[in-house]
Amino acid sequence: MPIWRKGTPMPSPSPTSRVFLFLQGPHGPFFNALGRMVQSAGCTVWRVGFNAGDRAFWFDPSTYLPYRGTVDDWGAEFAKIVDTRRVTDIVLYGDTRPIHADAIAEARRLGLRIHVFEEGYMRPYWVTYERGGSNGNSRLMNMTIPDMQTALAQSDMEAPLPPGHWGDMRQHVFYGALYHWFVLFRNGDYRNFQPHRALSVAKEFQLYLKRLLLMPAQAADRILSTWRIRNGGFPYHLALLQLEHDSSFQKHSPFSTMTEFLAEIMEGFAAGAPQHHHLVVKVHPLEDGRVPIRREVRRLARQHGLSDRVHYVRGGKLAQLLNDARSAATVNSTAGQQVLWRGIPIKVFGKAVYAKPEFVSTQPLKEFFAGASRPDNRAYRDFRRFLLETSQLPGGFYSARGRRQLLRQVVDMMLADDDPYDALKSGTAAPRQQLRIVN
């Protein structure tokens, strides 16, 4: 029998002795499919459900554990579940919602493995899988570019290009609406459930439904706005907006509202940008109207004398606008990676895994709009390749093809001794798949 020596990683127990506890996942059936494959690997799997939406997408009642208590009582209940079920690993989507933050804190105290899924840092063609935390809580926050370049010496993989086709936005919106329908109309057994966002479940459902119904009209508006900008003949800069209720914006940025960010951008643009330059405000593809972004853009443009130089664009593909952009500014949107991939200067205000001094501007905003310094493209390409060798997996949560592609690789990574970053450094990382279109 191999002998474990102090100073080396403790080997993982065999799959038959590992017990995975799934908490809340992305809308739709991904966690159910993931749980089934983990179970087929020989592990024991349980799922805690906090509402009827969680229950609807977990298809094995024998492994489902409903939690009907309050948020205040959840920490003690989680510790009890871990003890009675002999849990070794927890699996969750997003690490900042209160029930997940409480579970992670207790899991760390107990020495459990913590598997965190998130939308891809280079979405929509990849998803993120990390251990311990994501976004502002990711290990990437404390890694330097030289650290990554050293780890990359273990690999000669060429970083794949993204496909030319869009991801699984329609399925994302559909499963979001369906999930909230269950919570709104079938939640009688979970009367203590409290959503982690400020809006009521009824309002969330209405917004998802409205988004589904208005997609054709909004697409037409977006196409027209984009055409006008691309054929306007003027230099322009991009302001890349996020969802105001998104955890990355709320937990890892200096702003509490998107209006605060827009106000700072407009002020800096008015003070620094040449008079013939324009500003394009690009809204997040999932923006659903809960925040009056368009009205605020118009108000702030009038306030700074920019009404004829500011343009508003709904969602959609960013690539069409990036091709001719002079620069971009964002709080901490993952869209910043698309900006850097094209070598375009970017200003970032919040905590982001890609906010490295080699390729993110440190200029004051006025100077940035007057003449932004260019990023170090070689350093960024090393960073991008490092992500694609570690925490970024091809596939998606919402489309059937995306889930199939993701499941081909992620379970082996979850069962491995090393987390994705240590695996690359130690040379134990599994070969990566080539990217395919996933919708």
Helices and strands as residue ranges (DSSP letters): G 15-17, E 19-22, H 30-40, E 44-49, H 52-56, G 61-63, E 64-66, H 71-85, E 89-93, H 98-110, E 113-119, E 126-131, G 135-137, G 139-142, H 145-152, H 169-185, H 201-230, E 236-240, H 247-251, H 258-272, E 278-282, H 293-303, E 310-313, H 319-322, E 325-330, H 336-341, E 346-348, H 365-371, H 377-389, E 392-394, H 400-415, H 420-426
